[in-house]
Amino acid sequence: MQTGIEKPISEETIRRAMGEFQISIDEQQVLLIQHYMAILQRWNEKLNLTAIRNPLEILYRHFCESMFGASAIPVDKGRLADIGSGPGFPGIPLKIARSELDLVLVESNIKKGTFLAEVVRELGLTGTRVVISRYEELGEEVAPLDVVCSRAVGKFVPFLEWAASPEVSAAQVALWIGGRDLDEVRKSKQWEWREPILIPQSLQRYILIGKLTQMSA
């Protein structure tokens, strides 16, 4: 019976794709990516976790773009919260890249949160927890945060105000963002913005890093 789940992407293909993003990975990281992708494809048939179905596109758009952030975000360990994590991007790939990160995956959708918990369990990701909640309702439950990141926030202004609030007081924020939104986001004076980093293989997608200003801290 045709299930729609394709055979795992080879180690060679994964390494070649990562190489295009200047990412070097070891054998264990390759295995985690393959396992994660298999779980995603299995659950995607029921929950429609991602509109991208082609495994190679999933590899490039979700895994490579997420793990590329590990070189842009200057944190090897510490607490990182992925807001609106959905199927786990960029948080889980960042954890695969930086195993010492203390990761919090925040997702308001119960079914997606259940999926995230299953991924964490199956991959054996220690120092990782799933919080099923709207991020606006969180504070001390996730604080203190060294980095708060997101690929899925629709409204940037309230998100940035929340991240800078005394209850959260995130030291840094990292956004996977389209070029058309850069000007709006950089108007926020609560954050000191670095130059946006163009994501490889994209025309108008960037990683934007902001550091909480002393006035906001």
N, C-alpha and C positions, 0 to 999 in steps of 0.2 A: 504494500500500500504506500502511495506517495505521501510523505509527511511534510514536504517543503523544507525540511532541515537538511542542509547540505553538509558534505564531509568537512572535517576541520581544515582550516587554512594551514598550509605547511609552515614549518619553522623557517624555511628559506624565504617564503613570501613575507612573513612577519618581519624578519630581520631586514629584508630589502626595503619594505615600507618604512620601518623605523629609521633606517639609514637616510632616507630622503628628508627626514625631519631632524637629522643629526642626533639621533637617539641610539645609544648603545644599550643592549639588554642581554641578560644572561639566560641560561637554559631554564631556570626556575621561572623567570618572568615570562618566557615564551609559553611555558606550560599553563601558567595562570591565565594568560590572555586566551589561549585556546579553550580552556575550561570555562572561563567567563563567557566567551562568545557562544559556546554550546548551550549554556544555561539561557542566555539571552534569546537565542533562536528558538529554543524549546518553549519558553514562556511567551515569546512574541506572537506566536500563533493564536494565543488566547487573549492576551491583554493589549496587543498593539502598542508595545512599549516604545518602539521607534518606527518612524515611517520608512526609514532606510532598511531595506531587506537584503540587499546584495552583500554577502560577507566581505568582499573586498572594500566596498564603500563603507561598511561599518568599521572595518579596520582603520581606514584612512581618516574618516570623518570623526569617529568617536574615540577610538583608541589612540591614534597618532596625535590628533589635535589635543587630546587631554593630556597625554604624557609629555608633549612638548612643553606644557606649562611647568613641568618639574624643573626645567632649566631656567625658566623665566622668574619663578617665585623663589626668592632666596631663603627657603626654609627646608632643611633636611629632616628636622624633627620639631616637636611642638604640636599644638592643637590646631587642626584645620577643619572648618565646617563647610560642607558643600550644600548650598541652599537651593531647594528645588531640584534635588538630585535626579529625580525621574528614574531612568534605568541605571543610574550610578555614575554618570559622567558630569564633571571630570573627576569626582572624588575617588572612585575605586581605582582607575588607572594611575592616579597620583599616588595612591597607597602602594600599588604594585611597583611604581618607580622609586618611592621613598618609604620603605617598609617601617621605619621608625616613627612615622607620623602617627599622631593620635587623631583619628578621623571620626568626624560626626557627619552622618548623612541625614539631612533634613528633607522630608518629603511629606506633603499634606495628603496625598492620595493613599488610601489604606492598601489597595491592591499593589501599587508600586512599592510601598513600604514593605509589604510582605515579600515581594520579589527581592528587594534589597537585602532583607534579612536572610533569605535563602542563599543569595550569592555570598554574603559574608560567611555563612555557615559552611557552604560547600568548598569555598576557597581557603577556609581556615585563616581568615584575616583577623589576627589579634589586634587589640587596641582600636577596634572599630565598632561603633554603635549606630543604630538607626533610630531616629526620632521622628515619629509620625505626628506632624503638627504644622500649622502655618508658622512661618518664621517670625511673623509679627508678634506672635504670642509667646515667644521665647526670650529669655534673658539669662538669668543665672544658671538655667539648665544647661547652657552650652558654654558660657563664659568661664574662664577667660579664653580668648581666641587669639592665636598668633596670626592666623589668616582666615578670612571668610571669602569664599569664592562662589561663582555661579556661571553657568552657561545658559540658564533658562529664566532669568528674571525679566519680566516684561516691563515693569515700571522701575526705573533705576533710582529716581529721587527718593521714594520712601525706603527702598532697600539700603541706600547709602546712609540715610539718616538713622535707620535702625542699627546698622553696623557701627556707626560712630557714637551711638547713645551710651550713657554711663553704664547701663545694665549689661551691654555687650562689650563696648570699647575694644573692638578688634584692632590689632596693631596695623594690619595691612588688609587690603581688599584686592582680589584678583578677578577680573571679568573677562570672559570670552565674549567678544562684542563685535558687531558689525560696524563698518566704517561710518555709516550714516548716523550712528548713535554717539560717536566719540565726542563731538562738540557739546552735546547736552550733558554728558556725564562729567566732562572736565570743567563744567561750570561750578560744580560742587566745591566750595572752599574748605570743607572739612577734611579734604584729602589733598595731599601733595602728590601730583601725578607724574609718573615717569613717562618717557616717550613710548607710545604704543608699539608693540612688537608684532609685525606682520606674521601670521601663521603660514608656514610653507604650504604650497599647493593650493593657496586661496588667493582671491583677488581683493576682497574687502573684509576679511575677518582678522581680528587682532586679539592679543592678550594685553590688557591694560592693568597696570599695577599702581595702586595708590597707598600711600603711607599716611596714617592718621596724624593730623597736624597737632602741634603742641597745644594750640588753643582749644582743640576738641577733646584732647586727652584729659 
